[in-house]
């Protein structure tokens, strides 16, 4: 029996090692699948800048009316973020993700009957259902990827995952511009010269362009939902080395400031992207397909900015980088307001690059230190995405009342709030460093 106890110890060691290996593999699989979700919702949301000029033609809308495309999408975040958080508190991250994907697919499939009826209200309803699904995905995926690893690198990890959101954002206008936009916009004279039958045929043809793309999107999303359903994902229990948050999460001042900053940031981001094609047409004289290609380049820069920003955070504290980027964006938007020709378009493309790190950085700074209340705090920050429903309507009204170039001062003002939030968190970083020393 002399080798019995060492053998038992060895077997126990191997079992523990296998358990650790399995846990590591599960965590790696989880990171890959959750990162794929960032791509999916990034693609869906960034088709809106294509849908705005497209449905403006097909449904004969004003700039203000077309802005409700964003409102239908982003109002869902406000209405469903808290219910999504509560749902996941009971059923876990995986349950929330599966439900989100099912809603996403349903909304995509509804684009087919909406295009047949050419009803703007039907389109808005389908977009609302898509966004309801995205709300569940974002409420789950953002905090999940943040806590799926070392808390010290959560901001960089979230920025890395969001980089694939940026990849989707760059591909959406390229693919959407190719398969949805016809490149033909009727002038007032051309429209007046058509008889009712000819005009209806033109409008019906425009509306039908969304059918195949959205059917494909729905099928892809259903496939991902099935794959996730069959995959075992680790359920994360949020905890950290900080003191446990006591009482209502609404007492957390930094979280509330993060909610406000995210509200203004998302409003700015949606304004800049959604009116980019209209801006390029009116200010630089580009046609819609060329403008869509410029938007693709701009959003490709957005994606590259995520990777570069993630790398820069190894050397520059996240709040400081957020503050620097906020100032640069305000300057670029002022230049876009005063410029002429293609220069203002280039300025907006620069804004896309410097917006790249903002959402994930505000998010991770906002939920920092919340412990077991991370899901509740995440829900509040996801609710703030409703800024994307509010500011484009304001911008549309400014555009209809004056000019689209003047309207771009709206997002410029939004970055002031982002700058103030970054500045506050720079002070927090300084306080932590002084306490550490």
N, C-alpha and C positions, 0 to 999 in steps of 0.2 A: 504493500500500500504506500510505499514512500513517494511515488509519483502522483498519487491520487489528488492531493490538495493543489499542487502546482497545475495539474491538468484542469481541475475545476476553475482555478483562477484564470487560466489561459482562455478557457471556453467563455467565461464571463466577460473577459476583456474583448474577445472577438465579437460577442453579442453587442456589447456597448459600442464597439467600433462600427459594426454594421448599422446599428441604430443611428449613430452620428452621420454615417455616410448617406443613409436613406433620408435623414432629415435635411442634409445639405442638398441632396438631389431634388427633394421636394421643393425646397426654398428656391433653387435655381430655376426649376420648371415654373414655379409661381411667378418669379420675376419676368421670365420670358413671356408667359401668357398675359400677365397684367400689362406689360409694355405694349403688347399687341393691341390691347384695348385703347391705349392712348392714340395709336394710329387710327383706329376705327372712328372714334368720335371726332378726332381732328379732321378726318376726311369729310365727315358728314357736315360739321359746322362750317367748314371752309368751302362748301358748295354754295352757301348763301350768297357770297358776292357774285356768283354766276346766276343764281336764281333771281336776284334783284333786277338786273337789266332784262333777263329773259322773261320773267313774269310781268315785268313792266310793259313789255311789248304784247305778250299773249293775252293779258287781262286788261290792257289799256289803263295804266295807273299813273298817278303823279309821283314825284319823288317821296313825298310824305307817305302816301299809301304804300309804296314799295318798301318803305322802311319797316312796315309791320311784319315783313318776312322775318326780320331779326327779332321783333317783339314776340311773335308766336313761338320762336325757338327759345328765347332766353327767359320769358315769363315762366316757363315750366320749371326752371331752376329755382325760382323764388317760391313757387307753390309746392314743389315736391321735394326740395332738399331735406327739410326736417322730417317729413314722412319717410324718406329714403333712409335717413340716419336711424330712425326708430325701427324701421323694418330690419335693418342690418344688426341692430342691437339685439333683436330677437332671433333672427335667422342666420346671422353671420355675413361676412363679406361675400362668400360664394353665392348665397341665396340672392343677395342684392344684385350681383353681377348678372346672374342668369335671368332674373326678372327684367333688368335693364336691357339686355340683349333682345329679349322677346318683344318688348315694347318698340325698340329700335327697328326690328324687322317688320313689325306690323305697320308702323308709320311709313316705311319705305314702300311696302306693297300698296298702300293706299294712294300713292302718287298715280297709279295707273287709272283708277276710276276718276280721280280728280282731274287728270288731263283730258279724259273723255268728256267730262261735263264742262271743262274750262271754267270752273268755279273757283274764284280766288279764296273764298271762305273755306272750301274743301281743301285746297292746298295748305292754307294756314292751319287747319285742323290736323292734317297729316304731319306737318312740321312740328306741331305741338306734341304729338304722340312720339315722334322721333326724339325730340328734346327731352321728353319725360324719361325715356329710356337712357338717354345720355346723362341725365341727372343722377340716376342710380349708379351708372358706371363711374362718373367722376367722384361722387360721394364715397364710393368704395375704393377706387383705384388710387386716388391721390394720397389718402392717409395710409393705405395698405402698403404702397411702395415705400412710403416714408419710414414705416416701422419694421419693414422686412429687412433688417440689417442693423448695422451700427448706428445708434442715434447721432453720433458725431458727424456722420457723413450723409444724413438724411436729406439735406438741401441739395447736395451734389447728386445724390441718387435720384431724387425727384426731377431735377433738371435734366439728367440723362434720359430718364423715361419720357419726359416731355419733349425731348429732342425728336422722338419718333412721331409725336403729335405734330411737331414742326415739319417733319418729312411729309406727312399726310397733308398738312396745310399747303405745302408747295405743289404737291401733285394734284390736289383737288381742282384748282383753277385751270391747270393744263388739260386734265382729262375732261373736266366739265366744259371748258371752252371749246374743246374739239368735238365732243359728242352732243352737247346741248345747244350751244350758241350757233345760230345759222350764219351770222355775219351780215345779215340783211336787216336794217332798221328803216322802216318807212318814214319818209319826211311827211310833214303835214300836207303838202301838195299831192304826194303820191297816195296817201291814204284817202284824200278827198276825191281823187280821180277814180277810185275803185267803187264798183257797185256793191251792195250789201252781201251778195253771194261770194264775190271775189274776196272781199275783206274777211268774211267768215272762214273761207278756205285757208287763207293766209294765217289767221289767228289760230285755227285748229291745228294746222301743221306745226306752228311754233310750239303750241302746248304739248303736242304728242312727242316732242323731242326728249322729254324726261322719262318716258315710259320704260325703255330698255335699261338705261343706267340705274334707275331706282329698283327695278326688279332684280338686277344683278347684285346691287348692294344688299337687298333684303335676303337673298340666298346666301351670300357670304356671311352675313351676320348670324343667320340661323346655323350655319355650319360651325362657326366659332362657339355659339351657345352649346351645341351638342358636344363639342370637344371639351369645353370646360366642365360640362355636366359629368363627363366620364373621367375627369381628372381629379385626383385628390389634392386639394390645396390646404396648406397649413393655416389654421385659424390663429391669428395673432392676438395676444392679450397685451393691450397697451399699458406700458409702465416705463418709467425712466428713473434716473437717479435724483430727480428733483422732488421737492415736497409734493405730496398729493394735493391736488386742487380741491379745496373745500367749498361747499355751498354751490350756488348757481354759477354755471359757466359764464353767465352774462355779467358777472362781476369782474371778469378778466379784461382789463383795459386794453392790453396789447392785442388781444383777440378781436375786440370790438373795433379797434383802429384798423386791424387787418381786414376786417369785413368791409369797412368804409373804403379802404385803399383798393381792395379788389373790385368793389362796385364801380369806382371811377376808372380803374385800369381796364376792366373788361369793356366798359362803355367806350373808352378810347380805342381799344383794339378793334372792336366791331365796327365803329365808325370809320376808321382808317381803311380797313379791308373792304367793307361793304360798298362804299361809295367810290372805291378806287377806279373802277371801270368807267363810271359816269364822269368822274373827275378828269380822267385821261382823255375821254372823248371831248369834253367841253373846253378844257384848258389847253391841252396839247394837240387836239384835233385828230386823235387816233381812232381807228375803227374798233369795234368791240372785240374782235378776235385778237388784234394786235395788243389792245389794252389787257386782255386776259393773259396774253403771253408775258407782258410786263409784270402783271400780278404774280404769275408763276415764278418769275425771277425774284421778285420781292419776297415772296414767301419761302423760296429756296434760301434766300439770305436769312430769313427768320429761323429756319432750321439750322443753318450753319452757325448762326448766332447762339443757339442753344448749346451746341457742342463747345464753341469757343468760350462762352460764358461759364460753362461747367468747369472748363480747364482753368479759367482765370480765378475761379473761387478758391483754388489751391493757394493763391498768392494774395488775393484781395478779399476781404471779408464780404460776405453776401450783402449785408445792408449798405455798405459803402459802394459796391458796384451798382446796386439798385439806384442809389442816389445819383451817381454819375450818369447812368443811362437815362434817368428821368430828365435831367438838365439838357442832355444832348437832344432828346426827342422834342422838347419844347422849342429849342433853337431851330431844329429842322422844320417843324410845323409853321413857325413864323416865316421861315424862308419860303415854304410852299405857298403861303398866303401872299407874299410880296412878289414872287417870281413870275416868269412868263415862259411860254414855249414848253419844252420837255423838262426844263430844270425842276419845276415843282413836282413832277412825277418822280424824278430821281430822288428828290428830298423825301417823298413818301416811302420810297423803296428803302431809304436809309432808316426811316422810323421803324419799319418792320424788323430790321436787323436788331435795333436797340430795344425793341419790345420783347425780344426773345426770352430773356430770363425772368421777366416780371411776374407772370402768373405763378409759376412754381415757387419763386423766391418769396413772394408775398404770402403764399399759402403756407409754406414751411415755417416762416417766421411767425405767422399768426397763430399756428397751433403748437408752437414750441412750449414745452413745459406743462401741457395740459394733462398728462398722465392718462388715467382711465376715462377722462372726459374728452379724449381726442375725437371720437366719433361725433359727439355733439358739436364741438368746435368746428370740425370739418363741415358739418351740415350748414352751419351759419355762413362759413366762407363760400360754400357752393351756392347758397342763397344769393350771395352778393353778385353772382353772375347775371342777375336780373338787370344789372347796369347795361348789359348788351341789348335789353329791350327798351330801355328808357332813352339813352343818349342818341341812338340813330334817328328816333322820331324827332327829337329836338333838332338834330342836325338837318334832317329833311325839311323841317319847317323853316330853318334859317336859309337853307338852299333855295326853297321856293320863294321866300321873301326877298332874298338878295342875290347871292351867287353861291355856287358850290365851293368856290375858293374861300369865301368868307366863312362858310360852314365849318371848314377845317380848323378854325380857332376853337371850336367846341372841344375836340380831343386835346388840344394844347392846354386848355385850362384843367382838364382832368389829371394831367401829369403833375400838377402842383400838389395834389393830395398824396399821390404816390411818393413824391419827394419828401413830404413831411413825415410819412410813415417810415421811410428809409432812414431819415435823420434821427427819429426817435430810437430806432433799433441800433443805430450806430452808437448812441449813448449807452444802450444796454450792453453792447459788446465791450465798450470801454470800461463799464462798471465791473463786468465779469473778469476782465483782464487785471484790473486793479485789485480785486478781491483774491484772484489767484496768486498775485505776487505779495 
